[in-house]
Amino acid sequence: MSRIRMMFTNSFENETYRCRECDKDLEDTEVTDRWTCVHCEQRVIIDAPILDQEIVRKFPDEVTTQDIFLKQDHQSHLIHDIKQNKSGGYDYVLKGFGTHKQDKNKFAHILY
């Protein structure tokens, strides 16, 4: 029996979605619960008026040290190091900020 992974995210007002692979804008019904395109299964690019740059949403365990993490206050920081913590979540060591604790059940916003 497979387990369903319950994930949460903070969305932005008036988000729009685009698939670079399909080269088209997407309706929210064309975006999977994994933030991929229903047509090609590639990661969806997200834009919103409040953001300075486009983002993608990643599972916490997909984030790498080359990613630029977008905090809730919309400040972005390069991820210098990643460590799994005792609760199963992740500690992202952010350049110029310190450590951000990422819940294992919450998508990470990464600059595209």
N, C-alpha and C positions, 0 to 999 in steps of 0.2 A: 504494500500500500504506500503511495507517495504522500509526502507531507506538503501541505500548502504553506508557502512562506508569506506571512502577512507583513506587508511593508507600508510605511507611512511616508508622506512628504508634505512639505509646505509648498503650496502652489502660489503663483503670482497672479494678480488680477490681469485679465485680458491676455493670457498666454496664447501664443501661436506656435504651431508645430510645423517642422519641415524635415523632409527626408532628403539628405544629400545624395544618397544612392539612387533613389527614384527621380530626383530632381523635381520635386513637387511639394506644394504646401499640403498639409494634412488636416483633416477634421479630427476632433478628439476621438471619434469612433474608429479612426484609423491608427490609433496609438494603443499598444498593448499595455497591460499592467506592469510590464517590465521596461516601459519607456522605449519600446522599439516599434518600428514600422510594421503594420500587419501585412504589407505586400512583400517586403524583402527581409524583414527581421533585423535590419540595421538600426543602430541607436538613433533616436529622434533628437533633432536640434530644437531647443526651446528658446523663444524670444518673448519678452514682455516689455511694455513701455517703461517700467520702473528700473529695468536692468540696463547697464552700459554695454554689456556684451551678451552674446548668446551663451547658453549653457547646455549641458547634457545632465541627465540623472543617472547615477551609477549605484549599484549595490555597494555597501561599505567595503566588502571584501574584493571588489573590482578596482578600487581606487589605488593608484600607484604614486610613487615618489616623484614622478614627472608631472602630476596633475596640479592644477591651480584650483584650490578649494574656495568656494564662495560661502562666506559666513552669513548668518541671518541678518547682520547689519549691512550686508552687501559689500563688505570689504573682502578682497581676494588675497590669498596668500599661497605661495608655492609650498607644496607638502615636502618637507625635508626628510621625514622618517615616519613610519607607521608601525605601531605595536598593538597587538591584540591584548585587551585588558581582561581582568578576572571575570567581569560580567559577560564576556563574549563579544563586547563591542570593540571599538578601535580607538586608540589615541593617535590622532594625527598631529605630528610635530610640525607647526607652521612657521615658515621663515618670517621673522619680524613680528611674531605674535606670541608664540608659546604653544601650548598643547590644547587641542580641541578634542573633546570626548564625543565620539560619534556612536550613537545608538545602533546596534546591529539590525534593528527593525525600521530604520529610517534611511531613505535614499539620500545620497550626498549630491549636492549641486556642484558641478565641475565646469569651469569655463571651457568653452569650445574653442 
